[in-house]
């Protein structure tokens, strides 16, 4: 009798494992992510370049051996002062060539925490826009590297320059003209993802002159909600196929799918996730809400409680309070110095 229970128990465990494996999601393009182990195996190879997307101070404090830095965060180094890609693409040929990236180079971007995780995805999206087909992201960033037991180094890396030639892939870049056609119902069959928070989406968190969301948007999925709950604290943010596939389960992978946010930064993480899931025609709207909501063109806007407007008076009041607090702290510091 006991033997029957044992057999039944073992069989149940086997079936549970089988169903779990069947239901577990997998990336369609897993090679876009690398593990610390894979990165370790390829460090030092002439056709591999690792890019630290954090600010330069953090880079100098300790980075993955052999990693290069653009001298600033990737989202700033790879875009113009308005947070948009450089119109003069020859700038990229110089920027990338100077850190040893050529057209045959495998490029791995990595981040530090949740705050600069989208910096790595900005690097990923920009290089794909430039036509590079060997670009990856270290899943888990520098935290995963350290967790794997690997060490860091502090000496800046100055690689031998290489030649990089741009071959634009215009399909991964969505412009405001295309978004306007979607908003006005003139362009059908395109899926539009709002990667901002719920408060931004409904206009409660106002970050432009007018606030709300694009008419005919398909879904609103904050980039935070595409990460495992254990990663949302920022310590070790990773990309998990189960969580990501669930977030975008309602979408059709065969349709053109465009992501946007406030400045086109967080939405590059959505773009990376769409690529990992195997979406056929993903794109990032580079200008995003900051341009749409503040444009003099009065582009159409949807908001549940009516279009909200940026409260300059409230912000100025908060700035005055902040200025007063800073002045008070400076006085206290001067007293302590004496």
Phi, psi and omega per residue, in radians:
X1 nan -0.744 3.129
X2 -1.098 -0.657 -3.141
X3 -1.059 -0.682 3.124
X4 -1.099 -0.714 3.129
X5 -1.133 -0.668 3.126
X6 -1.123 -0.816 3.126
X7 -1.057 -0.774 3.134
X8 -1.074 -0.750 -3.115
X9 -1.126 -0.795 3.133
X10 -1.112 -0.734 3.127
X11 -1.087 -0.732 3.140
X12 -1.090 -0.755 3.121
X13 -1.097 -0.713 3.139
X14 -1.094 -0.775 -3.140
X15 -1.148 -0.672 3.100
X16 -1.081 -0.749 3.118
X17 -1.156 -0.656 3.136
X18 -1.130 -0.825 3.139
X19 -1.129 -0.647 3.138
X20 -1.121 -0.703 -3.127
X21 -1.211 -0.588 3.139
X22 -1.206 -0.716 -3.077
X23 -1.380 -0.338 -3.111
X24 -1.136 2.272 3.138
X25 -1.384 2.682 3.108
X26 -2.338 2.651 3.095
X27 -1.250 2.472 3.042
X28 -1.351 -0.521 3.118
X29 -2.226 1.200 -3.064
X30 -1.115 -0.402 -3.112
X31 -1.174 -0.209 3.122
X32 -1.266 -0.346 3.062
X33 -1.896 2.564 3.046
X34 -2.164 2.640 3.081
X35 -1.616 2.844 3.065
X36 -0.996 -0.629 -3.119
X37 -1.150 -0.761 3.120
X38 -1.132 -0.726 3.131
X39 -1.110 -0.748 3.135
X40 -1.014 -0.710 -3.118
X41 -1.161 -0.450 -3.054
X42 -1.860 -0.041 3.109
X43 -1.054 2.378 3.107
X44 1.596 -0.234 3.112
X45 -1.245 2.447 -3.082
X46 -1.107 -0.356 -3.124
X47 -1.799 0.329 3.078
X48 -2.229 2.255 3.077
X49 -2.241 2.284 3.127
X50 -1.860 2.246 -3.089
X51 -1.985 2.154 3.063
X52 -1.483 2.026 -3.056
X53 -1.581 0.078 3.140
X54 -1.417 3.063 3.094
X55 -1.225 2.835 -2.959
X56 -1.149 -0.562 3.128
X57 -1.099 -0.743 3.114
X58 -1.171 -0.647 3.106
X59 -1.054 -0.807 -3.126
X60 -1.184 -0.479 -3.135
X61 -1.280 -0.336 3.129
X62 2.746 2.102 -3.129
X63 -2.380 2.925 3.098
X64 -1.087 2.320 -3.104
X65 -0.888 2.239 3.122
X66 1.521 -0.145 -3.112
X67 -1.207 2.510 3.109
X68 -1.833 2.877 3.094
X69 -2.311 2.568 3.051
X70 -1.431 -0.029 -3.118
X71 1.611 -0.088 3.102
X72 -2.816 3.026 3.136
X73 -1.046 2.559 -3.065
X74 -1.007 -0.653 -3.103
X75 -1.158 -0.381 3.101
X76 -1.627 -0.697 -3.094
X77 -1.202 -0.551 -3.038
X78 -1.766 0.146 3.096
X79 -2.439 2.858 -3.101
X80 -1.374 3.092 -3.099
X81 -1.039 -0.291 3.113
X82 -1.660 0.205 -3.136
X83 1.157 0.560 3.063
X84 -2.124 2.752 -3.135
X85 -1.107 2.611 3.135
X86 -1.141 2.288 3.080
X87 -1.219 -0.603 3.069
X88 -1.492 1.641 -3.035
X89 -1.191 -0.224 3.099
X90 -1.117 -0.381 3.082
X91 -1.077 -0.659 3.138
X92 -1.184 -0.632 3.126
X93 -1.065 -0.617 3.125
X94 -1.346 -0.822 -3.114
X95 -1.043 -0.842 -3.086
X96 -1.294 -0.712 3.119
X97 -1.063 -0.634 -3.105
X98 -1.156 -0.440 3.127
X99 -1.768 0.283 3.036
X100 1.499 0.346 3.130
X101 -1.707 2.107 3.068
X102 -1.987 -3.120 -3.103
X103 -1.226 -0.314 3.124
X104 -1.815 0.204 -3.083
X105 -1.562 2.333 2.965
X106 -1.360 2.168 -3.105
X107 -1.976 2.190 3.125
X108 -2.034 2.044 3.087
X109 -1.659 2.462 3.032
X110 -2.393 2.776 -3.054
X111 -2.134 3.076 3.122
X112 -1.798 -0.951 -3.105
X113 -2.483 -2.934 -3.100
X114 -1.081 -0.563 -3.097
X115 -1.116 -0.742 -3.117
X116 -1.859 0.239 3.049
X117 -1.013 -0.764 3.107
X118 -1.152 -0.302 3.063
X119 -1.076 -0.731 3.131
X120 -1.154 -0.673 3.130
X121 -1.274 -0.473 3.009
X122 -1.086 -0.797 3.105
X123 -1.043 -0.754 3.136
X124 -1.061 -0.889 -3.097
X125 -1.135 -0.754 -3.123
X126 -1.064 -0.768 3.141
X127 -1.171 -0.620 3.068
X128 -1.183 -0.645 3.071
X129 -1.075 -0.626 -3.140
X130 -1.380 -0.029 3.066
X131 1.638 0.217 -3.127
X132 -1.472 2.324 -3.073
X133 -1.974 0.300 3.124
X134 -2.285 0.984 -3.093
X135 -2.085 2.412 -3.062
X136 -2.418 2.955 3.046
X137 -2.258 2.392 3.085
X138 -1.346 1.941 -3.092
X139 -1.201 2.130 -3.092
X140 1.668 -0.185 3.080
X141 1.069 -2.711 -3.088
X142 -1.127 -0.459 3.099
X143 -1.091 -0.727 3.122
X144 -1.158 -0.650 3.112
X145 -1.052 -0.835 -3.135
X146 -1.186 -0.681 3.133
X147 -1.094 -0.534 3.121
X148 -1.317 -0.095 3.090
X149 1.613 0.219 -3.123
X150 -1.586 2.702 -3.065
X151 -1.675 2.951 3.088
X152 -2.007 2.914 3.025
X153 -2.308 2.807 -3.075
X154 -1.938 -0.308 -3.087
X155 -1.254 2.224 3.113
X156 -1.050 2.501 -3.134
X157 -1.764 2.256 3.105
X158 -2.116 1.587 -3.086
X159 -1.310 2.884 3.067
X160 -1.293 2.246 -3.110
X161 -1.052 2.615 3.071
X162 -2.259 3.010 3.129
X163 -1.724 2.197 3.091
X164 -2.121 2.236 3.127
X165 -2.032 2.235 -3.111
X166 -1.320 2.371 3.044
X167 -2.333 1.436 -2.971
X168 -0.913 2.349 2.987
X169 -1.888 1.535 -3.018
X170 -1.121 -0.383 -3.075
X171 -1.150 -0.461 -3.104
X172 -1.486 -0.028 3.120
X173 -1.905 2.056 3.087
X174 -1.779 2.267 3.136
X175 -1.779 2.988 -3.065
X176 -1.154 -0.498 3.105
X177 -1.086 -0.727 3.117
X178 -1.164 -0.707 3.138
X179 -1.137 -0.670 3.114
X180 -1.082 -0.718 3.121
X181 -1.104 -0.631 3.104
X182 -1.217 -0.795 -3.109
X183 -1.080 -0.624 -3.117
X184 -1.537 0.008 3.103
X185 1.358 0.248 -3.121
X186 -1.514 -0.362 3.120
X187 -2.077 1.968 -3.078
X188 -1.731 2.875 3.019
X189 1.343 0.216 3.112
X190 -1.922 2.318 3.123
X191 -1.637 2.257 -3.095
X192 -2.048 2.146 -3.118
X193 -1.878 2.207 3.026
X194 -1.664 1.937 -3.052
X195 -1.588 0.174 -3.141
X196 -1.467 3.095 3.106
X197 -1.265 2.894 3.127
X198 -1.075 -0.694 -3.133
X199 -1.125 -0.666 3.082
X200 -1.163 -0.728 -3.083
X201 -1.057 -0.747 -3.106
X202 -1.513 -0.078 3.086
X203 1.626 0.069 -3.130
X204 -1.309 -0.638 3.039
X205 -1.709 1.769 -2.988
X206 -1.694 2.057 -3.090
X207 -2.175 0.272 3.081
X208 -2.529 3.140 -3.136
X209 -1.109 -0.642 3.060
X210 -2.197 2.568 -3.018
X211 -2.295 2.626 -3.076
X212 2.651 -2.417 3.099
X213 -2.584 3.001 -3.107
X214 -1.270 2.305 3.039
X215 -1.029 2.517 3.125
X216 1.232 0.324 3.043
X217 -1.116 2.498 -3.067
X218 -1.430 -0.926 3.116
X219 -2.541 2.712 3.028
X220 -1.992 1.920 3.119
X221 -2.293 1.852 3.116
X222 -1.057 2.494 -3.135
X223 -1.052 -0.469 3.112
X224 -1.139 -0.643 -3.101
X225 -1.323 -0.035 3.084
X226 -1.697 0.085 3.140
X227 -1.921 2.642 3.085
X228 -1.039 2.598 -3.128
X229 -0.996 -0.590 3.136
X230 -1.201 -0.328 -3.100
X231 -1.691 -0.160 -3.039
X232 -1.307 -0.179 3.061
X233 -1.365 -0.181 3.063
X234 1.626 -0.143 -3.065
X235 -1.207 -0.896 -3.129
X236 -2.420 1.251 -3.122
X237 -1.230 2.109 -3.123
X238 -2.168 2.904 3.068
X239 -1.844 2.117 -3.095
X240 -2.031 2.172 -3.099
X241 -1.049 -0.550 3.137
X242 -1.154 -0.764 -3.118
X243 -1.242 -0.783 -3.091
X244 -1.168 -0.783 -3.126
X245 -1.112 -0.596 3.104
X246 -1.189 -0.680 -3.120
X247 -1.106 -0.577 -3.080
X248 -2.004 0.408 -3.076
X249 -1.095 -0.464 -3.082
X250 -1.411 -0.106 -3.069
X251 -1.634 2.716 3.116
X252 -1.688 2.043 -3.082
X253 -1.162 -0.296 -3.111
X254 -1.534 -0.174 -3.138
X255 -1.629 2.695 3.040
X256 -1.100 2.306 -3.067
X257 -2.304 2.143 -3.068
X258 -2.039 2.367 3.103
X259 -1.939 2.566 3.049
X260 -2.556 2.828 3.063
X261 -2.546 -2.383 3.120
X262 -1.454 -0.820 -3.088
X263 -2.189 0.188 -3.107
X264 1.351 0.326 -3.123
X265 -1.683 -1.051 3.122
X266 -1.056 -0.569 -3.102
X267 -1.234 -0.266 3.039
X268 -1.229 -0.492 3.054
X269 -1.173 -0.692 3.063
X270 -1.080 -0.730 3.119
X271 -1.037 -0.801 3.109
X272 -1.037 -0.739 -3.139
X273 -1.142 -0.681 3.092
X274 -1.107 -0.689 3.102
X275 -1.133 -0.719 3.127
X276 -1.106 -0.641 -3.122
X277 -1.364 -0.212 3.108
X278 1.598 0.397 3.058
X279 -1.097 2.378 -3.006
X280 -1.299 -0.565 -3.047
X281 -2.460 1.149 -3.134
X282 -1.472 2.704 3.119
X283 -2.686 2.792 3.064
X284 -2.027 2.322 3.069
X285 -1.493 1.823 -2.992
X286 -1.114 -0.730 -3.069
X287 -1.322 -0.679 3.052
X288 0.936 -2.767 -2.927
X289 -1.156 -0.560 -3.094
X290 -1.035 -0.649 3.105
X291 -1.368 -0.787 -3.092
X292 -1.097 -0.853 -3.056
X293 -1.281 -0.342 -3.110
X294 -1.926 0.098 -3.104
X295 -1.286 2.543 3.087
X296 -1.344 -0.093 -3.136
X297 -1.320 -0.196 -3.100
X298 0.957 0.914 3.107
X299 -1.029 2.578 -3.121
X300 -1.088 2.484 -3.109
X301 -2.375 2.461 3.032
X302 -1.920 2.467 3.065
X303 -2.729 2.305 -3.090
X304 -0.938 -0.679 -3.094
X305 -1.904 0.473 -3.093
X306 1.551 2.720 -3.107
X307 -1.131 2.241 3.115
X308 -1.643 2.729 -3.137
X309 -2.139 2.604 -3.131
X310 -1.069 2.242 -3.082
X311 -1.611 1.556 -3.099
X312 -1.116 -0.685 -3.118
X313 -1.065 -0.769 -3.136
X314 -1.137 -0.753 3.141
X315 -1.144 -0.732 3.127
X316 -1.096 -0.648 3.122
X317 -1.139 -0.737 3.118
X318 -1.159 -0.638 3.115
X319 -1.146 -0.661 3.105
X320 -1.127 -0.734 3.106
X321 -1.097 -0.732 3.137
X322 -1.130 -0.723 3.122
X323 -1.087 -0.694 3.116
X324 -1.141 -0.731 3.125
X325 -1.121 -0.704 3.116
X326 -1.110 -0.761 3.133
X327 -1.086 -0.709 3.119
X328 -1.113 -0.750 3.115
X329 -1.131 -0.674 3.118
X330 -1.107 -0.675 3.105
X331 -1.126 -0.750 3.131
X332 -1.113 -0.687 3.119
X333 -1.141 -0.691 3.120
X334 -1.120 -0.659 3.094
X335 -1.147 -0.695 3.129
X336 -1.168 -0.626 3.124
X337 -1.135 -0.572 3.133
X338 -1.289 nan nan
